[in-house]
Amino acid sequence: MPAERIADSFQIYSSLIPVGETAGPGWPHDLWLVADATVDPVGPNEPCDPSAETANAKVRHATRSTNPHLAIRFPDDYLLDGREVLADFDAHCHERWKLDAGAWAFKEPLHLLSPKEQAEFESTRFGTPPEKEIAEKYRGAPALYTFSGVYFNHTHTLATVYAMHWCGGLCGEGFWVAFTNDGTRWVKQNWTVMQWIS
């Protein structure tokens, strides 16, 4: 991850754990599991900016809710900053960055999982009961969290990130989240976004 993004990005990532339904009091919050690299919110062969695509392709993007050009509605006061954020997304959307295990702010343990470990965790949530050692390794974790890169306007006062959690079988959620910086911290905004949930 480029150095100038690290501090702000990890403040935002840390504020999103737990996210979605797994933030509720009925979920265990003893261990946080995060994919060890960011995800590409659009497919590797899809353009970052869908404006040049056909109407049918735009509809496909919109229903999947993963392209911020279509998934986020920036309020009127943030339209210019929103364009800058989208331009940053367009410049980096297919880049995947490794995450730093030491950059998070948590009392509870946080583990970054490799693709092999992610598959191992998934095995604990469906199918044949896992080996006792594997089940114990992931006990207390509500879900696997996955994030895109964080995309910023020029002055780093507006940011967006795609956040997902997978909690087993048909249990998961993904959506874009916007943040503004009030001069001291990043504040989550409840702007209109498309999302998926299962």
Residue, then its C-alpha position, 0 to 999 in steps of 0.5 A: m500500500p502506498a505510504e501516504r495512504i496507510a495511516d488514514s486507511f487503517q483508521i478507517y479499516s479499524s472503525l469498520i470491524p465489526v461491520g454489518e449484522t456481525a456488529g450486533p450483540g448476539w455475535p462473538h467478538d473475541l477474535w477478528l479475522v481479515a483477508d490479508a490483501t485488499v480486494d478488487p471491487v470490480g472484476p479484473n477484466e471490467p473497466c473501473d469507470p463503466s461510463a463507456e459501457t453499454a446500458n446492459a453492462k451498466v445494469r449488470h454492474a448496478t445490480r452487483s452493487t460493487n462499482p462506486h460509480l453506480a453504487i454511491r450517491f454523493p450528497d450535493d455538497y460533496l459532488l466535487d469531492g466525490r468526483e475526486v474520490l471516483a478518479d482515485f478509484d479509477a486510478h487504483c481499482h485493480e490494484r491489490w495491496k497487502l495489509d499490515a497486521g500491526a497497523w490496526a487498533f484493537k484490544e481483541p486479537l486480529h489475524l490476517l488470513s492468507p487465501k489458504e487460511q480463509a478456506e480453512f476458516e470457511s470449512t468451519r462454517f459448513g459441511t463436515p465438522p472441522e478437526k478440533e484444532i481448526a475449530e479452536k483456531y477460529r473460535g470466537a470469530p464472528a466472520l471473515y472481513t474483507f476490504s477494498g483499498v480506501y479511495f480519497n479526494h485530493t485533500h483526504t477529507l472524503a474517503t470511500v471503501y468497500a467492506m464485506h463480511w462472510c459469516g457462513g453459507l448464505c450469511g454475508e454482506g457487502f457495501w460501500v461506506a463513505f467517511t468524512n474527516d472532521g479534522t481529527r478523525w474519520v466519521k462514517q456517513n450514512w449516505t445512500v449506497m447499494q448493498w448485497i446481503s444474504 
